[in-house]
């Protein structure tokens, strides 16, 4: 699962016994060499789907980590791209490694996704692989924060992988991981919130609708379909009502940009 440049078992154990923020600060230098980083195939597929919807002006990568999703935004945003994360270590690596010689300017902001320090200045918010760090009861507040930073007609997009079939090896692996995490959090403080099975598509659609989004699901054809015909990976594309972005989904705001810090 890990390349030779990845973290050792001891480093992973230290991370697992830390808080989420401290754990990712420790893991940051080697994070891109772990299976926790979103695969390039997923990033490329989401980028292709968003290019069919965009372009956009200003984009935000929510819980950006080491900045893998910033490249996706740079391909569909014309004015500015911002990455936000609460781990100083992850942002430090992102600043060092993410180089975009062409495209919009990139800013990095340290903040909690549950208390975003922006007004409604973005046309597109994306997020990759971060939702396991939020308990189901936190989704209404999280989605309200996303809504608060989007302009009318703005989009919130993220990929969702179909859950493994009950009884399959993947099902038992995820169930085992979540069980271990729940036992760990019952016995050890501070908690480390990371549950792979807690982010359920039905709940997500319901909470997005409650937050005022119009929700569309787009299959990502690059990953094919399961035996029952359902997509293996979907793109959740949630749109705020308001200004009609017109052909291609472009929301034009001349002269606007994200808060740069």
Secondary structure, 3 states (H helix, E strand, C coil): CCCCCCCCHHHHHHHHCCCHHHHHHHHHHHHHHCCCCCCHHHHHHHHHHHHHHCCEEEEEEECCCCCCCHHHHHCCEEEEEEEEECCHHHHHHHHHHCCCCCCCEEEEEECCCCCCCCCCCEEEEECCCCHHHCCHHHHHHHHHHHHHHEEEEEEEEEEEECCCCCCCHHHHHHHHHHHHHHHHHHHCCCCCCCCCCCCCHHHHHHHHHHCCEEEEEEECHHHCECCCCCECEEEEEEEECCCCCCHHHCCCCCCCCCCCC
